[in-house]
Amino acid sequence: MYQFSYSEVMQDSVTDAKERERQVLDRSIEMLKVARDKEKYTQEAVEALFYTRRVWVSFIEDLKHPDNQLEIELRANLISIAIWILKECDKIRRRQSSNYQGVIDVTTIIRDGLK
């Protein structure tokens, strides 16, 4: 029988959560790249924007939760970034922008910071 300390279990949970977050962001990035590379606003664009929006709305919900253990300033900064991404996605959806690359770049930076 294995016995683990609470801190070991919690560390694994944090590590697992970060890995899941990286995977979700990887998928968002890949979907956005496919949409970016299409000539027109396509079904891939709709799916990429919908998925990316769901991801960042979920992150905002998690970041504003009182049990979130990140520092308040970091949480506020991440929420600001998330709001920017949501606004850019909305502009793309309304065909007022094609700034897929900006959303991809910022999402990549956030993903790479999850270590």
ABEGO torsion letter per residue (X at the ends): XBBBBAAAAAAAAAAAAAAAAAAAAAAAAAAAAAAAABABBBAAAAAAAAAAAAAAAAAAAAAABAABABBAAAAAAAAAAAAAAAAAAAAAAAGABAAAAAAAAAAAAAAAABX
